[in-house]
Amino acid sequence: MFTDSGCDEITLIDVMAHVGEDTAAVGSLKSPMPGQVVAFKVAVGDTVKKANHLRSSKP
């Protein structure tokens, strides 16, 4: 990329590149954001509304 002050290089990082890897354990969930889901506050079939808290997580 060229700017008035010279040129810079932009590196594209694909945060979802790991999706589909065979290293995932059964029942695991991968995400591009850090943290760990520690509890789900809804169950299958529950009705949810806007602003309902659906899960608890920790960094």
PyMOL Python script that loads the backbone (N, CA, C, O; Angstrom):
from pymol import cmd

cmd.read_pdbstr("""\
ATOM      1  N   MET A   1       0.847  -1.144   0.000  1.00  0.00           N
ATOM      2  CA  MET A   1       0.000   0.000   0.000  1.00  0.00           C
ATOM      3  C   MET A   1       0.908   1.227   0.000  1.00  0.00           C
ATOM      4  O   MET A   1       1.858   1.301   0.779  1.00  0.00           O
ATOM      5  N   PHE A   2       0.617   2.177  -0.864  1.00  0.00           N
ATOM      6  CA  PHE A   2       1.396   3.399  -0.948  1.00  0.00           C
ATOM      7  C   PHE A   2       0.626   4.542  -0.307  1.00  0.00           C
ATOM      8  O   PHE A   2      -0.573   4.701  -0.539  1.00  0.00           O
ATOM      9  N   THR A   3       1.314   5.332   0.494  1.00  0.00           N
ATOM     10  CA  THR A   3       0.722   6.497   1.141  1.00  0.00           C
ATOM     11  C   THR A   3       1.588   7.711   0.845  1.00  0.00           C
ATOM     12  O   THR A   3       2.639   7.591   0.217  1.00  0.00           O
ATOM     13  N   ASP A   4       1.150   8.868   1.293  1.00  0.00           N
ATOM     14  CA  ASP A   4       1.938  10.089   1.099  1.00  0.00           C
ATOM     15  C   ASP A   4       3.292  10.010   1.801  1.00  0.00           C
ATOM     16  O   ASP A   4       4.245  10.671   1.389  1.00  0.00           O
ATOM     17  N   SER A   5       3.379   9.208   2.854  1.00  0.00           N
ATOM     18  CA  SER A   5       4.626   9.096   3.612  1.00  0.00           C
ATOM     19  C   SER A   5       5.502   7.926   3.157  1.00  0.00           C
ATOM     20  O   SER A   5       6.535   7.661   3.771  1.00  0.00           O
ATOM     21  N   GLY A   6       5.118   7.241   2.117  1.00  0.00           N
ATOM     22  CA  GLY A   6       5.916   6.119   1.631  1.00  0.00           C
ATOM     23  C   GLY A   6       5.036   4.925   1.332  1.00  0.00           C
ATOM     24  O   GLY A   6       3.940   5.068   0.790  1.00  0.00           O
ATOM     25  N   CYS A   7       5.520   3.749   1.687  1.00  0.00           N
ATOM     26  CA  CYS A   7       4.736   2.548   1.448  1.00  0.00           C
ATOM     27  C   CYS A   7       4.756   1.667   2.691  1.00  0.00           C
ATOM     28  O   CYS A   7       5.706   1.690   3.474  1.00  0.00           O
ATOM     29  N   ASP A   8       3.718   0.912   2.850  1.00  0.00           N
ATOM     30  CA  ASP A   8       3.586  -0.035   3.949  1.00  0.00           C
ATOM     31  C   ASP A   8       3.092  -1.356   3.393  1.00  0.00           C
ATOM     32  O   ASP A   8       2.507  -1.411   2.312  1.00  0.00           O
ATOM     33  N   GLU A   9       3.332  -2.413   4.141  1.00  0.00           N
ATOM     34  CA  GLU A   9       2.870  -3.735   3.750  1.00  0.00           C
ATOM     35  C   GLU A   9       1.721  -4.145   4.659  1.00  0.00           C
ATOM     36  O   GLU A   9       1.800  -3.991   5.877  1.00  0.00           O
ATOM     37  N   ILE A  10       0.669  -4.658   4.074  1.00  0.00           N
ATOM     38  CA  ILE A  10      -0.480  -5.154   4.833  1.00  0.00           C
ATOM     39  C   ILE A  10      -0.457  -6.669   4.749  1.00  0.00           C
ATOM     40  O   ILE A  10      -0.349  -7.236   3.662  1.00  0.00           O
ATOM     41  N   THR A  11      -0.560  -7.323   5.894  1.00  0.00           N
ATOM     42  CA  THR A  11      -0.597  -8.778   5.941  1.00  0.00           C
ATOM     43  C   THR A  11      -1.995  -9.217   6.332  1.00  0.00           C
ATOM     44  O   THR A  11      -2.492  -8.837   7.392  1.00  0.00           O
ATOM     45  N   LEU A  12      -2.625 -10.005   5.496  1.00  0.00           N
ATOM     46  CA  LEU A  12      -3.954 -10.518   5.772  1.00  0.00           C
ATOM     47  C   LEU A  12      -3.832 -11.780   6.618  1.00  0.00           C
ATOM     48  O   LEU A  12      -3.147 -12.728   6.233  1.00  0.00           O
ATOM     49  N   ILE A  13      -4.494 -11.790   7.766  1.00  0.00           N
ATOM     50  CA  ILE A  13      -4.486 -12.956   8.649  1.00  0.00           C
ATOM     51  C   ILE A  13      -5.869 -13.552   8.647  1.00  0.00           C
ATOM     52  O   ILE A  13      -6.836 -12.893   9.030  1.00  0.00           O
ATOM     53  N   ASP A  14      -5.972 -14.784   8.222  1.00  0.00           N
ATOM     54  CA  ASP A  14      -7.264 -15.472   8.176  1.00  0.00           C
ATOM     55  C   ASP A  14      -7.530 -16.103   9.538  1.00  0.00           C
ATOM     56  O   ASP A  14      -6.989 -17.166   9.845  1.00  0.00           O
ATOM     57  N   VAL A  15      -8.360 -15.457  10.355  1.00  0.00           N
ATOM     58  CA  VAL A  15      -8.623 -15.944  11.703  1.00  0.00           C
ATOM     59  C   VAL A  15      -9.464 -17.218  11.706  1.00  0.00           C
ATOM     60  O   VAL A  15      -9.573 -17.878  12.739  1.00  0.00           O
ATOM     61  N   MET A  16     -10.046 -17.567  10.591  1.00  0.00           N
ATOM     62  CA  MET A  16     -10.851 -18.784  10.512  1.00  0.00           C
ATOM     63  C   MET A  16     -10.122 -19.900   9.764  1.00  0.00           C
ATOM     64  O   MET A  16     -10.743 -20.896   9.392  1.00  0.00           O
ATOM     65  N   ALA A  17      -8.834 -19.751   9.543  1.00  0.00           N
ATOM     66  CA  ALA A  17      -8.071 -20.752   8.796  1.00  0.00           C
ATOM     67  C   ALA A  17      -8.081 -22.110   9.477  1.00  0.00           C
ATOM     68  O   ALA A  17      -7.935 -23.134   8.809  1.00  0.00           O
ATOM     69  N   HIS A  18      -8.249 -22.137  10.794  1.00  0.00           N
ATOM     70  CA  HIS A  18      -8.231 -23.391  11.547  1.00  0.00           C
ATOM     71  C   HIS A  18      -9.533 -24.183  11.414  1.00  0.00           C
ATOM     72  O   HIS A  18      -9.569 -25.362  11.766  1.00  0.00           O
ATOM     73  N   VAL A  19     -10.594 -23.563  10.916  1.00  0.00           N
ATOM     74  CA  VAL A  19     -11.884 -24.252  10.813  1.00  0.00           C
ATOM     75  C   VAL A  19     -11.752 -25.434   9.872  1.00  0.00           C
ATOM     76  O   VAL A  19     -11.210 -25.311   8.773  1.00  0.00           O
ATOM     77  N   GLY A  20     -12.243 -26.557  10.302  1.00  0.00           N
ATOM     78  CA  GLY A  20     -12.191 -27.756   9.479  1.00  0.00           C
ATOM     79  C   GLY A  20     -10.994 -28.641   9.752  1.00  0.00           C
ATOM     80  O   GLY A  20     -10.872 -29.718   9.169  1.00  0.00           O
ATOM     81  N   GLU A  21     -10.103 -28.198  10.639  1.00  0.00           N
ATOM     82  CA  GLU A  21      -8.963 -29.040  10.984  1.00  0.00           C
ATOM     83  C   GLU A  21      -9.457 -30.280  11.730  1.00  0.00           C
ATOM     84  O   GLU A  21     -10.441 -30.221  12.467  1.00  0.00           O
ATOM     85  N   ASP A  22      -8.785 -31.370  11.535  1.00  0.00           N
ATOM     86  CA  ASP A  22      -9.191 -32.629  12.159  1.00  0.00           C
ATOM     87  C   ASP A  22      -8.747 -32.757  13.612  1.00  0.00           C
ATOM     88  O   ASP A  22      -8.988 -33.793  14.232  1.00  0.00           O
ATOM     89  N   THR A  23      -8.112 -31.741  14.168  1.00  0.00           N
ATOM     90  CA  THR A  23      -7.591 -31.843  15.530  1.00  0.00           C
ATOM     91  C   THR A  23      -8.633 -31.517  16.603  1.00  0.00           C
ATOM     92  O   THR A  23      -8.349 -31.645  17.794  1.00  0.00           O
ATOM     93  N   ALA A  24      -9.823 -31.102  16.201  1.00  0.00           N
ATOM     94  CA  ALA A  24     -10.856 -30.736  17.177  1.00  0.00           C
ATOM     95  C   ALA A  24     -11.422 -31.981  17.854  1.00  0.00           C
ATOM     96  O   ALA A  24     -11.647 -33.008  17.214  1.00  0.00           O
ATOM     97  N   ALA A  25     -11.642 -31.869  19.138  1.00  0.00           N
ATOM     98  CA  ALA A  25     -12.244 -32.964  19.890  1.00  0.00           C
ATOM     99  C   ALA A  25     -13.751 -32.988  19.617  1.00  0.00           C
ATOM    100  O   ALA A  25     -14.343 -31.963  19.280  1.00  0.00           O
ATOM    101  N   VAL A  26     -14.348 -34.138  19.763  1.00  0.00           N
ATOM    102  CA  VAL A  26     -15.788 -34.266  19.574  1.00  0.00           C
ATOM    103  C   VAL A  26     -16.494 -33.359  20.575  1.00  0.00           C
ATOM    104  O   VAL A  26     -16.191 -33.386  21.768  1.00  0.00           O
ATOM    105  N   GLY A  27     -17.431 -32.563  20.089  1.00  0.00           N
ATOM    106  CA  GLY A  27     -18.170 -31.664  20.957  1.00  0.00           C
ATOM    107  C   GLY A  27     -17.469 -30.361  21.231  1.00  0.00           C
ATOM    108  O   GLY A  27     -17.949 -29.575  22.048  1.00  0.00           O
ATOM    109  N   SER A  28     -16.347 -30.095  20.581  1.00  0.00           N
ATOM    110  CA  SER A  28     -15.619 -28.852  20.831  1.00  0.00           C
ATOM    111  C   SER A  28     -16.128 -27.758  19.897  1.00  0.00           C
ATOM    112  O   SER A  28     -16.793 -28.031  18.898  1.00  0.00           O
ATOM    113  N   LEU A  29     -15.808 -26.542  20.237  1.00  0.00           N
ATOM    114  CA  LEU A  29     -16.203 -25.390  19.454  1.00  0.00           C
ATOM    115  C   LEU A  29     -15.005 -24.475  19.332  1.00  0.00           C
ATOM    116  O   LEU A  29     -14.389 -24.123  20.338  1.00  0.00           O
ATOM    117  N   LYS A  30     -14.666 -24.083  18.110  1.00  0.00           N
ATOM    118  CA  LYS A  30     -13.535 -23.182  17.902  1.00  0.00           C
ATOM    119  C   LYS A  30     -14.057 -21.801  17.547  1.00  0.00           C
ATOM    120  O   LYS A  30     -15.106 -21.655  16.920  1.00  0.00           O
ATOM    121  N   SER A  31     -13.310 -20.800  17.958  1.00  0.00           N
ATOM    122  CA  SER A  31     -13.700 -19.420  17.725  1.00  0.00           C
ATOM    123  C   SER A  31     -12.462 -18.581  17.453  1.00  0.00           C
ATOM    124  O   SER A  31     -11.391 -18.864  17.991  1.00  0.00           O
ATOM    125  N   PRO A  32     -12.598 -17.543  16.617  1.00  0.00           N
ATOM    126  CA  PRO A  32     -11.456 -16.678  16.371  1.00  0.00           C
ATOM    127  C   PRO A  32     -11.175 -15.717  17.519  1.00  0.00           C
ATOM    128  O   PRO A  32     -10.173 -15.003  17.474  1.00  0.00           O
ATOM    129  N   MET A  33     -12.013 -15.672  18.534  1.00  0.00           N
ATOM    130  CA  MET A  33     -11.773 -14.790  19.666  1.00  0.00           C
ATOM    131  C   MET A  33     -11.329 -15.596  20.876  1.00  0.00           C
ATOM    132  O   MET A  33     -11.787 -16.722  21.071  1.00  0.00           O
ATOM    133  N   PRO A  34     -10.442 -15.035  21.691  1.00  0.00           N
ATOM    134  CA  PRO A  34      -9.950 -15.782  22.843  1.00  0.00           C
ATOM    135  C   PRO A  34     -11.003 -15.910  23.940  1.00  0.00           C
ATOM    136  O   PRO A  34     -11.944 -15.118  23.995  1.00  0.00           O
ATOM    137  N   GLY A  35     -10.851 -16.879  24.788  1.00  0.00           N
ATOM    138  CA  GLY A  35     -11.757 -17.061  25.918  1.00  0.00           C
ATOM    139  C   GLY A  35     -12.264 -18.478  25.996  1.00  0.00           C
ATOM    140  O   GLY A  35     -11.995 -19.305  25.125  1.00  0.00           O
ATOM    141  N   GLN A  36     -12.994 -18.743  27.043  1.00  0.00           N
ATOM    142  CA  GLN A  36     -13.530 -20.079  27.260  1.00  0.00           C
ATOM    143  C   GLN A  36     -14.979 -19.940  27.712  1.00  0.00           C
ATOM    144  O   GLN A  36     -15.269 -19.229  28.674  1.00  0.00           O
ATOM    145  N   VAL A  37     -15.881 -20.617  27.019  1.00  0.00           N
ATOM    146  CA  VAL A  37     -17.284 -20.636  27.431  1.00  0.00           C
ATOM    147  C   VAL A  37     -17.378 -21.553  28.637  1.00  0.00           C
ATOM    148  O   VAL A  37     -16.953 -22.707  28.576  1.00  0.00           O
ATOM    149  N   VAL A  38     -17.932 -21.048  29.735  1.00  0.00           N
ATOM    150  CA  VAL A  38     -18.015 -21.850  30.958  1.00  0.00           C
ATOM    151  C   VAL A  38     -19.434 -22.307  31.264  1.00  0.00           C
ATOM    152  O   VAL A  38     -19.619 -23.231  32.057  1.00  0.00           O
ATOM    153  N   ALA A  39     -20.444 -21.681  30.653  1.00  0.00           N
ATOM    154  CA  ALA A  39     -21.825 -22.101  30.894  1.00  0.00           C
ATOM    155  C   ALA A  39     -22.739 -21.541  29.813  1.00  0.00           C
ATOM    156  O   ALA A  39     -22.550 -20.421  29.339  1.00  0.00           O
ATOM    157  N   PHE A  40     -23.723 -22.333  29.437  1.00  0.00           N
ATOM    158  CA  PHE A  40     -24.784 -21.851  28.564  1.00  0.00           C
ATOM    159  C   PHE A  40     -26.004 -21.591  29.433  1.00  0.00           C
ATOM    160  O   PHE A  40     -26.369 -22.421  30.265  1.00  0.00           O
ATOM    161  N   LYS A  41     -26.634 -20.439  29.240  1.00  0.00           N
ATOM    162  CA  LYS A  41     -27.765 -20.058  30.073  1.00  0.00           C
ATOM    163  C   LYS A  41     -29.103 -20.317  29.396  1.00  0.00           C
ATOM    164  O   LYS A  41     -30.146 -19.884  29.885  1.00  0.00           O
ATOM    165  N   VAL A  42     -29.070 -21.016  28.281  1.00  0.00           N
ATOM    166  CA  VAL A  42     -30.285 -21.413  27.571  1.00  0.00           C
ATOM    167  C   VAL A  42     -30.166 -22.877  27.190  1.00  0.00           C
ATOM    168  O   VAL A  42     -29.069 -23.434  27.153  1.00  0.00           O
ATOM    169  N   ALA A  43     -31.277 -23.478  26.914  1.00  0.00           N
ATOM    170  CA  ALA A  43     -31.296 -24.879  26.498  1.00  0.00           C
ATOM    171  C   ALA A  43     -31.959 -24.988  25.130  1.00  0.00           C
ATOM    172  O   ALA A  43     -32.621 -24.054  24.677  1.00  0.00           O
ATOM    173  N   VAL A  44     -31.780 -26.108  24.489  1.00  0.00           N
ATOM    174  CA  VAL A  44     -32.411 -26.360  23.201  1.00  0.00           C
ATOM    175  C   VAL A  44     -33.919 -26.182  23.354  1.00  0.00           C
ATOM    176  O   VAL A  44     -34.535 -26.759  24.250  1.00  0.00           O
ATOM    177  N   GLY A  45     -34.496 -25.384  22.476  1.00  0.00           N
ATOM    178  CA  GLY A  45     -35.938 -25.158  22.502  1.00  0.00           C
ATOM    179  C   GLY A  45     -36.373 -23.935  23.296  1.00  0.00           C
ATOM    180  O   GLY A  45     -37.531 -23.529  23.208  1.00  0.00           O
ATOM    181  N   ASP A  46     -35.455 -23.330  24.080  1.00  0.00           N
ATOM    182  CA  ASP A  46     -35.803 -22.119  24.827  1.00  0.00           C
ATOM    183  C   ASP A  46     -36.088 -20.972  23.862  1.00  0.00           C
ATOM    184  O   ASP A  46     -35.482 -20.885  22.794  1.00  0.00           O
ATOM    185  N   THR A  47     -37.001 -20.107  24.240  1.00  0.00           N
ATOM    186  CA  THR A  47     -37.260 -18.890  23.486  1.00  0.00           C
ATOM    187  C   THR A  47     -36.385 -17.793  24.062  1.00  0.00           C
ATOM    188  O   THR A  47     -36.379 -17.561  25.271  1.00  0.00           O
ATOM    189  N   VAL A  48     -35.649 -17.121  23.195  1.00  0.00           N
ATOM    190  CA  VAL A  48     -34.780 -16.041  23.656  1.00  0.00           C
ATOM    191  C   VAL A  48     -35.221 -14.736  23.030  1.00  0.00           C
ATOM    192  O   VAL A  48     -35.812 -14.713  21.950  1.00  0.00           O
ATOM    193  N   LYS A  49     -34.926 -13.654  23.721  1.00  0.00           N
ATOM    194  CA  LYS A  49     -35.262 -12.320  23.239  1.00  0.00           C
ATOM    195  C   LYS A  49     -33.984 -11.506  23.131  1.00  0.00           C
ATOM    196  O   LYS A  49     -32.948 -11.866  23.689  1.00  0.00           O
ATOM    197  N   LYS A  50     -34.077 -10.413  22.410  1.00  0.00           N
ATOM    198  CA  LYS A  50     -32.947  -9.509  22.260  1.00  0.00           C
ATOM    199  C   LYS A  50     -32.439  -9.112  23.647  1.00  0.00           C
ATOM    200  O   LYS A  50     -33.230  -8.802  24.537  1.00  0.00           O
ATOM    201  N   ALA A  51     -31.130  -9.123  23.824  1.00  0.00           N
ATOM    202  CA  ALA A  51     -30.424  -8.744  25.046  1.00  0.00           C
ATOM    203  C   ALA A  51     -30.418  -9.842  26.110  1.00  0.00           C
ATOM    204  O   ALA A  51     -29.891  -9.616  27.199  1.00  0.00           O
ATOM    205  N   ASN A  52     -30.989 -11.035  25.835  1.00  0.00           N
ATOM    206  CA  ASN A  52     -30.855 -12.147  26.782  1.00  0.00           C
ATOM    207  C   ASN A  52     -29.403 -12.597  26.825  1.00  0.00           C
ATOM    208  O   ASN A  52     -28.730 -12.629  25.794  1.00  0.00           O
ATOM    209  N   HIS A  53     -28.920 -12.942  28.006  1.00  0.00           N
ATOM    210  CA  HIS A  53     -27.569 -13.491  28.147  1.00  0.00           C
ATOM    211  C   HIS A  53     -27.645 -14.973  27.825  1.00  0.00           C
ATOM    212  O   HIS A  53     -28.383 -15.720  28.468  1.00  0.00           O
ATOM    213  N   LEU A  54     -26.884 -15.394  26.833  1.00  0.00           N
ATOM    214  CA  LEU A  54     -26.958 -16.773  26.361  1.00  0.00           C
ATOM    215  C   LEU A  54     -25.853 -17.655  26.919  1.00  0.00           C
ATOM    216  O   LEU A  54     -25.985 -18.879  26.941  1.00  0.00           O
ATOM    217  N   ARG A  55     -24.768 -17.044  27.370  1.00  0.00           N
ATOM    218  CA  ARG A  55     -23.637 -17.833  27.853  1.00  0.00           C
ATOM    219  C   ARG A  55     -22.802 -17.010  28.814  1.00  0.00           C
ATOM    220  O   ARG A  55     -22.908 -15.785  28.869  1.00  0.00           O
ATOM    221  N   SER A  56     -21.968 -17.711  29.571  1.00  0.00           N
ATOM    222  CA  SER A  56     -20.962 -17.080  30.433  1.00  0.00           C
ATOM    223  C   SER A  56     -19.604 -17.503  29.918  1.00  0.00           C
ATOM    224  O   SER A  56     -19.410 -18.650  29.515  1.00  0.00           O
ATOM    225  N   SER A  57     -18.674 -16.579  29.931  1.00  0.00           N
ATOM    226  CA  SER A  57     -17.332 -16.912  29.456  1.00  0.00           C
ATOM    227  C   SER A  57     -16.307 -16.229  30.346  1.00  0.00           C
ATOM    228  O   SER A  57     -16.613 -15.322  31.119  1.00  0.00           O
ATOM    229  N   LYS A  58     -15.072 -16.708  30.201  1.00  0.00           N
ATOM    230  CA  LYS A  58     -13.951 -16.091  30.922  1.00  0.00           C
ATOM    231  C   LYS A  58     -12.806 -15.944  29.948  1.00  0.00           C
ATOM    232  O   LYS A  58     -12.700 -16.707  28.988  1.00  0.00           O
ATOM    233  N   PRO A  59     -11.948 -14.968  30.187  1.00  0.00           N
ATOM    234  CA  PRO A  59     -10.811 -14.735  29.261  1.00  0.00           C
ATOM    235  C   PRO A  59      -9.832 -15.876  29.219  1.00  0.00           C
ATOM    236  O   PRO A  59      -8.842 -15.813  28.491  1.00  0.00           O
TER     237      PRO A  59
END
""", "prot")
cmd.dss("prot")
cmd.show_as("cartoon", "prot")
cmd.util.cbc("prot")
cmd.orient("prot")
